[in-house]
Amino acid sequence: MDELESRLVNCFATVFPELAPPEIPSVSMGSLASWDSLAGITLLSLIEEEFGLSISPDDATDLVSFELILNYLQKDYLRLSPKDAE
């Protein structure tokens, strides 16, 4: 598990403490009863804070699983390489 994925697992673990870390990568809004609209907003807010980014409302509607969020973050990190940040 790379650093990005590990940090995302920690975000999910904070919002959904009932999940064991090995379960988190397979979670989606449809598979987790506690992932309601409030939990989704809380999760995305935590992710924005953790990764120092802003998720647009248009993008947020598509971020309904761990895998989709991880893919979104990976694309964002590829776009904002460390050289660009200097």
C-alpha positions in Angstrom: 0.0 0.0 0.0 1.5 3.3 -1.0 1.4 6.5 1.0 -1.5 8.0 -0.9 -3.6 4.9 -0.4 -2.6 4.6 3.3 -3.7 8.2 4.0 -7.0 7.6 2.2 -7.6 4.5 4.3 -7.0 6.6 7.4 -9.6 9.1 6.2 -12.2 6.3 5.7 -11.3 4.8 9.1 -12.0 8.1 10.8 -15.4 8.5 9.2 -16.3 4.8 9.3 -14.7 3.4 12.5 -16.8 0.2 12.2 -14.7 -0.9 9.3 -11.5 -2.9 9.6 -8.6 -1.4 7.5 -8.5 -4.4 5.2 -12.2 -3.9 4.3 -11.8 -0.3 3.4 -10.4 -0.6 -0.2 -13.5 -2.5 -1.3 -16.1 -0.1 0.2 -18.6 1.9 -1.8 -21.6 4.0 -1.0 -23.9 1.1 -2.2 -22.2 -1.5 0.0 -22.0 0.5 3.3 -25.2 1.4 5.0 -23.6 4.1 7.2 -22.3 5.9 4.0 -25.2 8.4 3.8 -25.1 12.0 2.5 -23.8 13.4 5.8 -21.0 10.7 6.0 -20.1 11.5 2.3 -19.8 15.2 3.0 -17.7 14.5 6.1 -15.5 12.1 4.2 -14.9 14.5 1.3 -14.2 17.4 3.7 -11.7 15.2 5.6 -10.0 14.2 2.3 -9.8 17.8 1.2 -8.1 18.7 4.5 -5.8 15.7 4.4 -4.6 16.2 0.8 -4.8 20.0 0.6 -7.2 20.1 -2.3 -10.7 21.3 -3.2 -13.1 18.8 -4.7 -15.7 20.5 -6.9 -19.4 19.6 -6.4 -19.4 18.1 -9.9 -16.6 15.8 -9.1 -18.0 14.9 -5.7 -21.1 13.3 -7.1 -18.9 10.7 -8.8 -16.8 9.9 -5.8 -18.9 7.0 -4.4 -16.3 4.3 -3.6 -12.8 4.0 -2.2 -11.5 3.0 -5.6 -13.0 6.0 -7.4 -11.7 8.4 -4.8 -8.3 6.8 -4.9 -8.2 7.1 -8.7 -9.3 10.8 -8.4 -6.6 11.5 -6.0 -3.9 9.7 -8.1 -4.9 11.8 -11.1 -4.8 15.0 -9.0 -1.3 14.1 -7.7 0.0 13.2 -11.2 -1.2 16.6 -12.4 0.4 18.4 -9.4 3.8 16.8 -9.4 6.3 17.9 -6.7 8.2 19.9 -9.4 5.0 22.0 -10.0 4.7 22.7 -6.3 8.1 24.4 -6.0 
